[in-house]
Amino acid sequence: MHTKDFRITTPVTADLLRGALEVERTEHGVLPHRLPAWARAQCADGQLAMAESQPSGVRLVFRTRATTVELDALPTKRFYVGAPPRPDGVYDLLVDGRPAGRGSVTGGNTLTIDMATRTVDHRPGQPGTLRFTGLPDGVKNVEIWLPHDETTELVALRTDAPVEPAPDDGRRVWLHHGSSISHGSDAASPTTTWPALAASLGGVELVNLGLSGSALLDPFTARVLRDTPADLISVKIGINLVNTDVMRLRAFTPAVHGFLDTIREGHPTTPLLVVSPLLCPLHEDTPGPSAADLGDLGTGRLRFRAMGDPAERASGKLTLRVIRDELARIVGQRATRDPHLHHLDGRDLYGEADFAELPLPDGLHPDAATHRRIGERFARLAFTAGGPFTHRGV
């Protein structure tokens, strides 16, 4: 790696990172985690392990006069047997809050996933280098948002001027939990996932606990939300419960109550917004599980199918419509004694008219344009006057 022009190497430490709940020291550097080790130990699930180590919403934030910044990173690239290669993860550069560059790191570890046999082959690789040049002279805040969908170990940070942690600007912290859509699914870059866009428009600091495939009302997730400092909290509940077919209505209702009870143990009066599922015709009235159509893998246009039978609703199987109705009822019941609890119907973020204009490409996940629309809608509904996340008196 070319380093002779750089006089300063700054260790990547937790005080330079935002959006991570824990930083693990590895053989190569540091690995940001979005769940602490004690929570990870309570679920031996490969999907969750992969999701929480993908640093959605995690960014390096520092103050410097540097005009050139290099970051060595060791990504873990995912490949799916029979599918075209996935694009490299994207890093977004912000200078004083404004977009100033974008890049990727090639190489790295590889994770080859065979969806037909449910096997995974992991092969080690070498770090690569991300380089940004021509930054404006003078003291400024620099943010490097890490790829939202690519596990990333941070190896070295090099600059041509000293680096120090950026001061706290007093912005409120918004803690959000949800599924792959909140994680970022098919967003174009880490600052254009819908939660990142909404946070930018709302002027808040994001901690994104969107966990692809793993928004399952797990008790350890509720305890993480309980224990994480936050000024605002939202939980988006529904789609993963249907597409994993993990519970029935009898278990769902007390699980939601228990999840909210646990959050309230640590945040008794924090504004807490419960968001029901976005429109997804696949599972509006058809229960899960969901299954990928592996015959479409080679085209690069993976689609999902609903494997349940609508008649199974009578036996308590969950659909998105059932979940929306029950969440509205639960929040309405609890709000009589919890004035800081709020509800948002996910179809107000993405509904019938939106689906007609911007259909879900694979049947489940929104594309980049739809992420932008959802983020803008959430910011308007939650952060503007009258919304649950407005300042008192606004």
C-alpha positions as CSV (number, residue, x, y, z in Angstrom):
1,M,0.0,0.0,0.0
2,H,1.2,3.5,-0.9
3,T,1.8,5.4,2.4
4,K,4.9,7.5,1.9
5,D,2.9,10.8,1.5
6,F,1.3,10.3,4.8
7,R,2.9,11.3,8.1
8,I,0.0,10.5,10.4
9,T,-1.6,7.1,11.1
10,T,-4.5,7.3,13.6
11,P,-5.7,4.2,15.4
12,V,-9.4,3.5,14.7
13,T,-11.0,3.5,18.2
14,A,-14.5,3.6,19.5
15,D,-14.4,7.4,20.0
16,L,-14.0,7.8,16.2
17,L,-17.1,5.6,15.5
18,R,-20.8,6.4,15.6
19,G,-23.6,4.0,15.2
20,A,-21.8,1.0,16.5
21,L,-22.7,-0.5,19.9
22,E,-19.4,-2.4,20.3
23,V,-16.0,-2.5,18.7
24,E,-14.2,-5.9,18.5
25,R,-10.4,-6.0,18.2
26,T,-9.5,-8.5,15.4
27,E,-6.3,-9.8,13.9
28,H,-6.4,-7.1,11.3
29,G,-7.9,-4.1,13.1
30,V,-11.3,-3.4,14.5
31,L,-14.8,-4.8,13.6
32,P,-17.8,-2.6,14.4
33,H,-20.8,-4.5,15.8
34,R,-24.4,-3.4,16.0
35,L,-25.2,-5.9,18.7
36,P,-23.0,-6.4,21.8
37,A,-21.3,-9.7,22.4
38,W,-23.7,-10.8,25.2
39,A,-26.6,-10.4,22.7
40,R,-24.8,-12.2,19.9
41,A,-24.1,-15.1,22.3
42,Q,-27.9,-15.7,22.8
43,C,-28.6,-16.5,19.2
44,A,-26.5,-19.0,17.1
45,D,-28.0,-17.8,13.8
46,G,-25.8,-17.2,10.8
47,Q,-28.2,-14.7,9.3
48,L,-28.2,-12.5,12.4
49,A,-24.5,-12.8,12.8
50,M,-24.0,-11.5,9.2
51,A,-26.6,-8.8,9.5
52,E,-25.4,-7.3,12.8
53,S,-21.8,-7.2,11.5
54,Q,-22.8,-5.3,8.4
55,P,-22.3,-1.7,9.6
56,S,-25.5,0.0,8.4
57,G,-25.5,3.5,9.8
58,V,-22.0,3.1,11.3
59,R,-19.6,5.9,10.3
60,L,-16.1,7.2,11.1
61,V,-16.5,10.8,12.4
62,F,-13.5,13.0,13.1
63,R,-12.3,16.6,13.0
64,T,-9.2,17.5,10.9
65,R,-7.5,19.9,8.5
66,A,-6.5,17.0,6.3
67,T,-7.0,17.3,2.6
68,T,-6.3,13.6,1.9
69,V,-7.7,10.6,3.8
70,E,-6.9,6.9,3.3
71,L,-8.7,4.1,5.0
72,D,-7.5,0.5,4.8
73,A,-10.4,-1.9,5.3
74,L,-10.9,-5.7,5.0
75,P,-14.4,-6.3,3.6
76,T,-16.2,-9.6,3.5
77,K,-17.8,-10.0,0.1
78,R,-20.9,-12.1,-0.4
79,F,-21.4,-14.3,-3.4
80,Y,-24.4,-16.5,-4.2
81,V,-23.9,-19.7,-6.2
82,G,-25.5,-19.4,-9.6
83,A,-26.0,-15.6,-9.3
84,P,-24.0,-12.7,-10.9
85,P,-21.4,-11.1,-8.6
86,R,-22.7,-8.5,-6.2
87,P,-21.3,-5.0,-6.6
88,D,-18.7,-3.9,-4.1
89,G,-19.9,-2.1,-1.0
90,V,-20.1,1.7,-1.1
91,Y,-18.5,4.2,1.3
92,D,-19.9,7.7,1.5
93,L,-17.8,10.7,2.4
94,L,-19.4,13.7,4.0
95,V,-17.6,17.0,4.8
96,D,-19.4,19.2,7.3
97,G,-22.5,17.3,6.6
98,R,-22.4,17.6,2.8
99,P,-21.7,14.8,0.3
100,A,-18.1,15.0,-0.9
101,G,-17.2,11.6,-2.4
102,R,-18.0,7.9,-2.7
103,G,-15.8,4.9,-3.1
104,S,-15.4,1.1,-2.6
105,V,-12.7,-1.3,-1.4
106,T,-11.9,-4.2,-3.7
107,G,-10.6,-7.6,-2.6
108,G,-11.2,-8.9,0.9
109,N,-12.7,-12.1,2.4
110,T,-15.3,-14.0,0.4
111,L,-18.4,-15.7,1.7
112,T,-19.9,-18.0,-0.9
113,I,-23.5,-19.0,-0.1
114,D,-25.3,-21.8,-1.8
115,M,-29.0,-21.2,-1.2
116,A,-30.0,-24.6,-2.5
117,T,-27.9,-26.6,-0.1
118,R,-27.8,-23.9,2.7
119,T,-24.0,-24.2,2.8
120,V,-21.4,-21.3,3.2
121,D,-17.8,-21.3,2.2
122,H,-15.6,-18.6,3.8
123,R,-12.2,-17.8,2.3
124,P,-9.8,-15.2,3.8
125,G,-8.5,-12.3,1.7
126,Q,-6.4,-9.2,1.9
127,P,-7.4,-5.6,2.9
128,G,-7.8,-2.9,0.3
129,T,-7.5,0.9,0.4
130,L,-10.1,3.7,0.1
131,R,-8.6,7.1,-0.8
132,F,-10.2,10.5,-0.8
133,T,-8.2,13.5,-2.1
134,G,-8.8,17.2,-2.6
135,L,-10.8,17.8,0.6
136,P,-11.2,21.5,1.4
137,D,-8.4,23.0,3.5
138,G,-9.2,24.1,7.0
139,V,-10.8,22.5,10.1
140,K,-13.8,20.5,9.2
141,N,-15.9,17.5,10.3
142,V,-15.3,14.4,8.1
143,E,-17.7,11.4,8.1
144,I,-17.0,8.2,6.3
145,W,-20.1,6.0,6.2
146,L,-19.3,2.4,6.0
147,P,-21.1,0.0,3.6
148,H,-24.5,-0.8,4.9
149,D,-24.5,-4.3,3.4
150,E,-20.8,-5.5,3.7
151,T,-19.1,-6.6,6.9
152,T,-16.1,-4.3,7.2
153,E,-13.0,-4.5,9.4
154,L,-11.2,-1.2,9.8
155,V,-7.4,-1.7,9.5
156,A,-5.8,1.8,9.4
157,L,-6.7,5.5,9.0
158,R,-4.1,7.7,7.4
159,T,-4.2,11.5,6.9
160,D,-1.9,14.4,6.0
161,A,-3.0,16.3,9.2
162,P,-3.9,15.3,12.7
163,V,-7.3,13.7,13.5
164,E,-9.4,14.1,16.6
165,P,-12.9,12.9,17.6
166,A,-15.6,15.3,16.4
167,P,-17.3,17.1,19.3
168,D,-20.8,16.3,20.3
169,D,-23.1,18.7,18.5
170,G,-26.0,18.2,20.8
171,R,-28.2,16.5,18.2
172,R,-30.8,14.0,19.6
173,V,-30.1,10.3,19.1
174,W,-32.6,8.3,17.2
175,L,-32.5,4.5,17.8
176,H,-34.3,2.5,15.2
177,H,-34.9,-1.2,14.9
178,G,-36.4,-3.0,11.9
179,S,-35.9,-5.6,9.1
180,S,-33.8,-5.7,5.9
181,I,-35.7,-2.6,4.7
182,S,-34.5,-0.6,7.7
183,H,-31.1,-2.3,7.3
184,G,-30.9,-0.8,3.8
185,S,-31.8,-3.7,1.4
186,D,-31.3,-2.3,-2.1
187,A,-30.4,1.3,-1.2
188,A,-27.7,2.9,-3.4
189,S,-25.3,3.7,-0.6
190,P,-25.1,3.9,3.3
191,T,-26.3,7.6,3.5
192,T,-29.3,6.8,1.2
193,T,-30.9,4.0,3.2
194,W,-34.3,5.3,4.3
195,P,-33.3,5.6,8.0
196,A,-30.1,7.5,7.1
197,L,-32.1,9.9,4.8
198,A,-34.8,10.4,7.5
199,A,-32.1,11.1,10.1
200,S,-30.5,13.7,7.9
201,L,-33.7,15.4,7.2
202,G,-34.7,15.3,10.9
203,G,-31.4,16.6,12.1
204,V,-30.7,13.6,14.4
205,E,-27.9,11.1,15.1
206,L,-28.9,7.7,13.8
207,V,-28.2,4.4,15.6
208,N,-29.6,1.8,13.1
209,L,-30.5,-1.6,14.5
210,G,-32.2,-2.7,11.2
211,L,-31.2,-6.4,11.2
212,S,-31.8,-8.1,7.8
213,G,-34.1,-11.1,8.3
214,S,-33.9,-10.7,12.1
215,A,-36.6,-8.3,13.3
216,L,-38.2,-11.2,15.2
217,L,-39.2,-9.7,18.6
218,D,-36.1,-11.4,20.1
219,P,-35.9,-10.6,23.9
220,F,-32.1,-9.9,23.6
221,T,-32.9,-7.2,20.9
222,A,-35.4,-5.6,23.3
223,R,-32.8,-5.5,26.0
224,V,-30.2,-3.9,23.7
225,L,-32.8,-1.2,22.8
226,R,-33.5,-0.8,26.6
227,D,-29.8,-0.3,27.4
228,T,-28.8,1.9,24.5
229,P,-28.9,5.7,25.3
230,A,-31.4,7.4,23.0
231,D,-33.7,10.4,22.8
232,L,-36.1,8.9,20.3
233,I,-36.9,5.2,19.6
234,S,-38.8,3.5,16.8
235,V,-39.4,-0.2,16.1
236,K,-40.7,-1.5,12.8
237,I,-42.4,-4.8,13.3
238,G,-43.9,-7.3,11.0
239,I,-42.4,-8.5,7.7
240,N,-39.8,-10.8,9.2
241,L,-42.3,-12.5,11.4
242,V,-44.4,-13.4,8.3
243,N,-41.6,-14.4,6.0
244,T,-39.9,-16.6,8.6
245,D,-43.3,-18.0,9.8
246,V,-41.8,-17.9,13.3
247,M,-45.0,-17.5,15.4
248,R,-48.8,-17.4,15.4
249,L,-51.1,-14.6,16.6
250,R,-51.4,-16.2,20.0
251,A,-47.7,-15.7,20.6
252,F,-47.4,-12.4,18.6
253,T,-49.6,-10.3,20.9
254,P,-47.8,-11.0,24.2
255,A,-44.4,-10.9,22.4
256,V,-45.1,-7.4,21.3
257,H,-46.2,-6.4,24.8
258,G,-43.1,-8.0,26.3
259,F,-40.8,-6.3,23.7
260,L,-42.3,-2.8,24.5
261,D,-42.3,-3.5,28.3
262,T,-38.6,-4.3,28.1
263,I,-37.8,-1.1,26.1
264,R,-39.8,0.9,28.6
265,E,-37.7,-0.4,31.5
266,G,-34.8,1.7,30.3
267,H,-36.7,4.5,28.5
268,P,-39.9,5.1,30.5
269,T,-40.8,8.4,28.9
270,T,-38.8,8.4,25.6
271,P,-40.9,9.0,22.5
272,L,-41.5,5.4,21.2
273,L,-42.9,4.9,17.7
274,V,-44.3,1.5,16.6
275,V,-44.3,1.3,12.8
276,S,-46.3,-1.5,11.1
277,P,-45.3,-3.1,7.8
278,L,-45.1,-1.3,4.5
279,L,-47.4,-2.5,1.8
280,C,-46.1,-5.8,0.4
281,P,-48.8,-7.5,-1.8
282,L,-46.9,-10.8,-1.5
283,H,-47.9,-11.2,2.2
284,E,-50.9,-8.9,2.7
285,D,-53.3,-11.8,3.0
286,T,-51.0,-14.8,2.4
287,P,-49.0,-16.1,5.3
288,G,-45.3,-17.1,5.1
289,P,-42.8,-18.5,4.9
290,S,-41.3,-16.7,2.0
291,A,-39.0,-18.5,-0.4
292,A,-36.6,-17.3,-3.0
293,D,-37.2,-18.5,-6.6
294,L,-33.8,-20.0,-7.2
295,G,-34.6,-20.4,-10.9
296,D,-34.2,-16.6,-11.2
297,L,-30.8,-16.4,-9.6
298,G,-28.9,-16.6,-12.9
299,T,-30.7,-13.6,-14.3
300,G,-29.7,-11.4,-11.3
301,R,-33.4,-10.8,-10.7
302,L,-34.2,-12.8,-7.6
303,R,-37.9,-12.9,-6.7
304,F,-39.6,-14.2,-3.6
305,R,-42.8,-16.2,-3.3
306,A,-45.3,-16.6,-0.4
307,M,-45.5,-20.3,0.5
308,G,-48.4,-20.2,2.9
309,D,-52.1,-20.7,2.3
310,P,-54.5,-17.8,3.0
311,A,-56.9,-20.3,4.7
312,E,-54.3,-20.7,7.4
313,R,-55.1,-17.3,8.8
314,A,-58.0,-19.0,10.6
315,S,-55.5,-21.1,12.6
316,G,-53.6,-18.0,13.7
317,K,-51.0,-17.7,10.9
318,L,-49.7,-14.1,10.5
319,T,-50.2,-11.9,7.5
320,L,-49.2,-8.3,7.2
321,R,-52.8,-7.2,7.4
322,V,-53.3,-9.2,10.6
323,I,-50.2,-7.7,12.1
324,R,-51.1,-4.1,11.2
325,D,-54.5,-4.5,12.9
326,E,-53.1,-6.1,16.0
327,L,-50.3,-3.5,16.3
328,A,-52.8,-0.6,16.0
329,R,-54.9,-2.3,18.7
330,I,-52.0,-2.9,21.1
331,V,-50.6,0.6,20.8
332,G,-54.0,2.1,21.2
333,Q,-54.5,0.1,24.4
334,R,-51.1,0.9,25.9
335,A,-51.2,4.6,24.9
336,T,-54.0,5.2,27.4
337,R,-51.3,4.9,30.1
338,D,-48.3,5.7,28.0
339,P,-48.7,9.1,26.4
340,H,-45.2,8.9,24.8
341,L,-46.1,5.8,22.7
342,H,-47.2,6.3,19.1
343,H,-48.2,4.3,16.1
344,L,-47.5,4.7,12.4
345,D,-49.2,2.6,9.7
346,G,-46.4,1.5,7.4
347,R,-48.7,2.1,4.4
348,D,-48.4,5.8,5.0
349,L,-44.7,5.3,4.1
350,Y,-45.3,3.0,1.2
351,G,-48.8,2.1,0.1
352,E,-51.0,1.1,-2.9
353,A,-50.2,4.1,-5.0
354,D,-46.5,3.9,-4.3
355,F,-46.5,0.2,-5.3
356,A,-48.2,1.0,-8.6
357,E,-45.5,3.6,-9.3
358,L,-42.5,1.9,-7.7
359,P,-43.1,-1.8,-7.4
360,L,-40.9,-4.0,-5.2
361,P,-38.3,-5.5,-7.7
362,D,-38.0,-8.8,-5.9
363,G,-41.5,-8.8,-4.3
364,L,-40.1,-7.9,-0.8
365,H,-37.5,-5.1,-0.9
366,P,-37.7,-1.5,-2.1
367,D,-35.2,-0.1,-4.6
368,A,-33.1,3.0,-4.2
369,A,-35.8,5.4,-5.4
370,T,-38.3,3.9,-2.9
371,H,-35.8,4.2,0.0
372,R,-35.7,7.9,-0.8
373,R,-39.4,8.2,-0.8
374,I,-39.8,6.2,2.5
375,G,-37.1,8.3,4.2
376,E,-38.7,11.6,3.1
377,R,-42.1,10.4,4.2
378,F,-40.9,9.2,7.6
379,A,-39.1,12.6,8.2
380,R,-42.3,14.5,7.4
381,L,-44.5,12.3,9.5
382,A,-42.2,11.9,12.5
383,F,-40.0,15.0,12.7
384,T,-42.2,17.9,11.5
385,A,-44.7,19.8,13.7
386,G,-47.2,17.5,15.2
387,G,-45.1,14.4,14.7
388,P,-44.1,12.1,17.5
389,F,-40.4,13.1,17.3
390,T,-40.8,16.9,17.3
391,H,-39.4,18.8,20.1
392,R,-41.9,19.6,22.9
393,G,-43.7,22.8,22.1
394,V,-42.8,22.7,18.3
